[in-house]
Amino acid sequence: MLSSSRSRDIERRAEYLQAHQCVPPPPSDSSMDRIWFIKDGCGLACVIVTWMLIFYAEFVVVFVMLIPGKDLVYSIINGIIFNALAFLALASHTRAMLTDPGAVPKGNATKEFIESLQLKPGQVVYKCPKCCSIKPERAHHCSVCKRCIRKMDHHCPWVNNCVGENNQKYFVLFTMYIALISLHALIMVCFHFLYCFEEEWLKCSSFSPPSTVILLILLCFEGLLFLIFTAVMFGTQVHSICSDETGIEQLKKEERRWAKKTKWMNMKAVFGHPFSVEWLSPFATPDQGKVDPYQYVV
């Protein structure tokens, strides 16, 4: 972890923290306060663009390639596969966007709370000077979310959220399903071009030949771009999980001060215990177990 006093304030005893420095936020019973949603203009724009591109691909696949096709079985099978993957991608994106990534309670670095931790000799807690929160091991402050996030990997504008301890599974699933539908769309575009070259262009689509070509080329460009981007992101995320080192920790080359586990245990820590088909479901919340997020020995 960073040792600079500008990054973290080490509180070895409760009396080092003055009561007036951190005041806990007033309690609120509003249900809106329990909904995690980042109000960031850039992030919201990226979310809208993401959904529009997915619906564009849906439109071209269904109305340009599958419905006009003569092979009914081919159209039904590929329609089911593409729509199922698109649905899972959108569901994963929604869960990644609306799930609390692991935010530390804001303003909890008060004298009373630190005293309640009953620190033992050799135990310390860290305080974030930006959000006045007790900073757990491996947590980092996000300037967009304005919160400290446990095991923060990075802030992704495409999901308008941080990728952290609680939503990394959904982000990984989102990148995987987008890569799959991109690959599937590219394969169908290639087959459709071959079909149109063999048949008359007026018979292979309900649109005019120039419109069909433009729509297919745009889909091909979109699919190729998203396939490369999401496949690389999926690979880096899986590598990060297996090595148990977040993107920020790799970038900052932070000293490893946590227990080393096997790659399989690291995968289960993110996707849940035990291994099951629920690993592939954005609707299943992983069971990550219980840990003490505040106290550790230095």
C-alpha positions as CSV (number, residue, x, y, z in Angstrom):
1,M,0.0,0.0,0.0
2,L,1.1,3.6,-0.4
3,S,3.0,4.9,2.5
4,S,2.8,8.6,1.7
5,S,1.1,10.7,4.4
6,R,-0.6,12.7,1.6
7,S,-2.5,9.6,0.5
8,R,-3.5,8.1,3.8
9,D,-3.7,9.1,7.4
10,I,-2.8,6.3,9.8
11,E,-4.8,6.3,13.0
12,R,-3.2,4.0,15.5
13,R,-5.4,5.2,18.4
14,A,-8.8,6.8,18.4
15,E,-7.8,9.9,20.1
16,Y,-5.6,10.9,17.1
17,L,-8.8,11.7,15.2
18,Q,-10.5,14.8,16.3
19,A,-14.3,14.6,16.6
20,H,-14.8,17.8,14.5
21,Q,-12.9,16.4,11.6
22,C,-15.4,13.7,10.5
23,V,-19.1,14.1,11.1
24,P,-21.3,11.1,10.2
25,P,-23.9,11.9,7.6
26,P,-27.5,12.4,8.9
27,P,-29.6,9.2,8.7
28,S,-32.2,9.0,6.0
29,D,-35.1,6.7,5.4
30,S,-35.4,7.5,1.8
31,S,-35.4,4.5,-0.5
32,M,-33.5,6.6,-3.1
33,D,-30.5,6.6,-0.8
34,R,-30.3,2.9,-1.0
35,I,-30.2,2.8,-4.8
36,W,-26.7,2.9,-6.2
37,F,-26.6,5.1,-9.3
38,I,-23.8,7.4,-10.4
39,K,-24.9,10.7,-11.8
40,D,-22.1,11.3,-14.2
41,G,-22.8,12.9,-17.6
42,C,-20.0,11.1,-19.4
43,G,-21.0,7.8,-17.9
44,L,-24.7,8.2,-18.8
45,A,-23.8,9.2,-22.4
46,C,-21.6,6.0,-22.7
47,V,-24.5,3.9,-21.3
48,I,-26.9,5.3,-23.8
49,V,-24.4,4.7,-26.7
50,T,-23.8,1.1,-25.5
51,W,-27.5,0.3,-25.4
52,M,-28.1,2.0,-28.8
53,L,-25.3,0.0,-30.4
54,I,-26.7,-3.3,-29.0
55,F,-30.2,-2.4,-30.3
56,Y,-28.8,-1.5,-33.7
57,A,-27.1,-4.9,-33.9
58,E,-30.4,-6.5,-32.9
59,F,-32.2,-4.6,-35.7
60,V,-29.8,-5.6,-38.4
61,V,-29.5,-9.2,-37.3
62,V,-33.3,-9.7,-37.1
63,F,-34.8,-7.5,-39.8
64,V,-32.0,-7.4,-42.4
65,M,-30.5,-11.0,-42.1
66,L,-32.8,-13.5,-40.3
67,I,-36.4,-12.6,-41.2
68,P,-35.8,-12.2,-45.0
69,G,-33.8,-15.5,-45.0
70,K,-35.3,-18.5,-46.8
71,D,-34.0,-21.1,-44.3
72,L,-36.5,-21.0,-41.4
73,V,-34.5,-23.3,-39.1
74,Y,-31.3,-21.3,-39.6
75,S,-33.2,-18.1,-38.8
76,I,-34.9,-19.5,-35.7
77,I,-31.8,-21.1,-34.2
78,N,-29.5,-18.0,-34.8
79,G,-32.3,-15.7,-33.6
80,I,-32.7,-17.5,-30.4
81,I,-28.9,-17.6,-29.7
82,F,-28.3,-14.0,-30.6
83,N,-31.3,-12.7,-28.6
84,A,-30.4,-14.8,-25.6
85,L,-26.8,-13.5,-25.6
86,A,-28.0,-9.9,-26.1
87,F,-30.4,-10.2,-23.2
88,L,-27.7,-11.6,-20.9
89,A,-25.4,-8.8,-22.0
90,L,-27.9,-6.1,-21.2
91,A,-28.8,-7.8,-17.9
92,S,-25.1,-8.0,-16.9
93,H,-24.6,-4.4,-17.9
94,T,-27.6,-3.3,-15.8
95,R,-26.3,-5.3,-12.8
96,A,-22.8,-3.9,-13.2
97,M,-24.2,-0.3,-13.4
98,L,-26.7,-0.5,-10.5
99,T,-24.8,-2.7,-8.0
100,D,-22.8,-1.0,-5.2
101,P,-19.2,-2.0,-6.2
102,G,-18.2,-2.0,-2.6
103,A,-18.4,1.5,-1.3
104,V,-17.1,2.2,2.1
105,P,-19.7,4.0,4.4
106,K,-19.1,7.7,3.9
107,G,-17.9,9.8,6.9
108,N,-17.5,6.9,9.3
109,A,-14.0,7.8,10.4
110,T,-15.3,9.3,13.7
111,K,-13.7,9.0,17.1
112,E,-16.7,7.0,18.3
113,F,-16.5,4.5,15.5
114,I,-12.7,4.0,15.8
115,E,-13.1,3.4,19.5
116,S,-15.8,0.8,18.7
117,L,-13.3,-1.2,16.6
118,Q,-11.3,-1.9,19.8
119,L,-7.9,-1.9,18.1
120,K,-5.3,-4.2,19.5
121,P,-1.5,-3.5,19.5
122,G,-0.2,-3.8,16.0
123,Q,-3.5,-3.1,14.4
124,V,-4.2,0.0,12.4
125,V,-6.9,1.6,10.3
126,Y,-6.5,4.0,7.5
127,K,-8.6,7.2,6.9
128,C,-9.4,8.6,3.5
129,P,-8.9,12.4,3.7
130,K,-11.3,12.9,0.7
131,C,-14.5,11.2,1.9
132,C,-13.5,10.9,5.6
133,S,-14.1,7.2,5.7
134,I,-12.1,4.4,7.3
135,K,-10.3,2.9,4.3
136,P,-10.1,-0.9,4.2
137,E,-7.2,-2.9,2.9
138,R,-7.0,-2.6,-0.9
139,A,-9.6,0.1,-1.1
140,H,-9.1,3.2,-3.3
141,H,-10.9,6.5,-3.7
142,C,-12.8,7.1,-6.9
143,S,-13.0,10.7,-7.9
144,V,-16.1,10.1,-10.1
145,C,-18.1,8.0,-7.5
146,K,-16.7,10.2,-4.7
147,R,-16.4,7.2,-2.5
148,C,-13.7,4.7,-1.4
149,I,-14.3,1.4,-3.2
150,R,-13.2,-2.0,-1.9
151,K,-10.9,-3.9,-4.3
152,M,-11.5,-1.2,-6.9
153,D,-10.2,-2.3,-10.3
154,H,-11.0,0.8,-12.3
155,H,-13.9,3.2,-13.1
156,C,-15.6,2.2,-16.3
157,P,-17.7,4.9,-18.0
158,W,-19.3,2.3,-20.2
159,V,-21.2,0.9,-17.2
160,N,-21.2,4.3,-15.4
161,N,-19.7,2.7,-12.3
162,C,-16.6,1.5,-10.6
163,V,-15.6,-2.1,-11.0
164,G,-15.0,-3.4,-7.5
165,E,-15.5,-6.2,-5.0
166,N,-19.3,-6.5,-5.4
167,N,-19.9,-6.1,-9.1
168,Q,-16.8,-7.4,-10.9
169,K,-18.6,-10.6,-11.8
170,Y,-21.3,-8.7,-13.7
171,F,-18.7,-6.6,-15.5
172,V,-16.8,-9.8,-16.6
173,L,-20.1,-11.3,-17.8
174,F,-20.9,-8.1,-19.7
175,T,-17.6,-8.2,-21.6
176,M,-18.0,-11.9,-22.3
177,Y,-21.5,-11.7,-23.6
178,I,-20.7,-8.6,-25.7
179,A,-17.7,-10.4,-27.2
180,L,-19.9,-13.5,-28.0
181,I,-22.7,-11.5,-29.7
182,S,-20.1,-9.5,-31.7
183,L,-18.5,-12.8,-32.9
184,H,-21.9,-14.3,-33.7
185,A,-22.9,-11.2,-35.6
186,L,-19.7,-11.2,-37.6
187,I,-20.2,-14.8,-38.6
188,M,-23.8,-14.2,-39.7
189,V,-22.7,-11.1,-41.7
190,C,-20.2,-13.2,-43.6
191,F,-22.8,-15.9,-44.3
192,H,-25.3,-13.3,-45.4
193,F,-22.9,-11.7,-47.8
194,L,-22.2,-15.1,-49.4
195,Y,-25.9,-15.7,-49.6
196,C,-26.6,-12.4,-51.3
197,F,-23.8,-12.9,-53.8
198,E,-25.3,-16.3,-54.8
199,E,-28.8,-15.0,-55.0
200,E,-30.2,-11.7,-56.2
201,W,-29.7,-8.8,-53.8
202,L,-33.4,-7.9,-54.0
203,K,-34.3,-11.4,-52.7
204,C,-31.8,-11.6,-49.8
205,S,-33.1,-8.6,-47.9
206,S,-36.3,-6.5,-47.5
207,F,-34.2,-3.4,-47.9
208,S,-32.7,-2.0,-51.1
209,P,-29.3,-3.4,-52.0
210,P,-27.4,-0.1,-51.1
211,S,-29.1,0.1,-47.8
212,T,-28.4,-3.6,-47.0
213,V,-24.7,-3.2,-47.8
214,I,-24.4,-0.1,-45.7
215,L,-26.2,-1.7,-42.7
216,L,-24.1,-4.9,-42.9
217,I,-20.8,-3.0,-43.2
218,L,-21.7,-0.8,-40.2
219,L,-22.6,-3.9,-38.2
220,C,-19.4,-5.6,-39.3
221,F,-17.3,-2.6,-38.2
222,E,-19.2,-2.4,-34.9
223,G,-18.9,-6.1,-34.2
224,L,-15.2,-6.2,-35.0
225,L,-14.4,-3.2,-32.8
226,F,-16.4,-4.5,-29.9
227,L,-15.1,-8.0,-30.2
228,I,-11.5,-6.8,-30.0
229,F,-12.2,-4.4,-27.1
230,T,-14.4,-6.6,-25.0
231,A,-12.2,-9.8,-25.6
232,V,-9.1,-7.9,-24.4
233,M,-11.0,-6.5,-21.4
234,F,-12.4,-9.9,-20.6
235,G,-8.9,-11.4,-20.7
236,T,-7.4,-8.7,-18.5
237,Q,-10.2,-9.1,-16.0
238,V,-9.8,-12.9,-15.8
239,H,-6.0,-12.5,-15.4
240,S,-6.6,-9.9,-12.7
241,I,-8.9,-12.2,-10.8
242,C,-6.6,-15.2,-11.1
243,S,-3.6,-13.2,-9.9
244,D,-5.7,-11.5,-7.2
245,E,-4.4,-8.1,-8.1
246,T,-6.6,-5.3,-9.3
247,G,-5.9,-3.0,-12.2
248,I,-5.0,-0.1,-9.9
249,E,-2.7,-2.3,-7.8
250,Q,-0.9,-3.5,-11.0
251,L,-0.6,0.1,-12.3
252,K,0.7,1.5,-9.0
253,K,2.8,-1.7,-8.3
254,E,1.6,-1.7,-4.8
255,E,3.2,-4.0,-2.3
256,R,1.3,-7.3,-1.8
257,R,0.2,-7.5,1.8
258,W,-2.7,-10.0,1.5
259,A,-2.7,-13.8,1.6
260,K,-1.9,-15.5,-1.6
261,K,-4.6,-18.0,-2.8
262,T,-4.9,-20.4,-5.7
263,K,-6.4,-19.2,-9.0
264,W,-9.4,-21.4,-8.5
265,M,-10.1,-19.9,-5.1
266,N,-9.7,-16.4,-6.5
267,M,-12.3,-17.2,-9.2
268,K,-14.7,-18.5,-6.6
269,A,-14.2,-15.4,-4.5
270,V,-15.6,-13.3,-7.4
271,F,-18.2,-15.6,-9.0
272,G,-19.3,-17.4,-5.8
273,H,-19.0,-20.7,-3.9
274,P,-19.3,-23.4,-5.2
275,F,-18.8,-23.6,-8.9
276,S,-22.1,-23.9,-10.7
277,V,-24.0,-22.7,-13.8
278,E,-24.9,-19.5,-11.8
279,W,-21.4,-18.3,-12.6
280,L,-22.8,-17.4,-16.0
281,S,-25.9,-15.8,-14.7
282,P,-26.1,-12.0,-14.1
283,F,-29.1,-12.7,-11.9
284,A,-27.2,-14.8,-9.3
285,T,-25.5,-12.8,-6.6
286,P,-22.2,-14.5,-5.6
287,D,-21.6,-15.6,-2.1
288,Q,-18.2,-14.0,-1.2
289,G,-18.2,-14.9,2.5
290,K,-17.6,-12.6,5.4
291,V,-14.4,-10.6,6.1
292,D,-13.3,-7.9,8.5
293,P,-12.9,-4.9,6.1
294,Y,-11.2,-2.5,8.6
295,Q,-8.6,-4.1,10.8
296,Y,-5.3,-5.6,9.7
297,V,-1.8,-6.0,11.0
298,V,1.2,-4.1,9.7
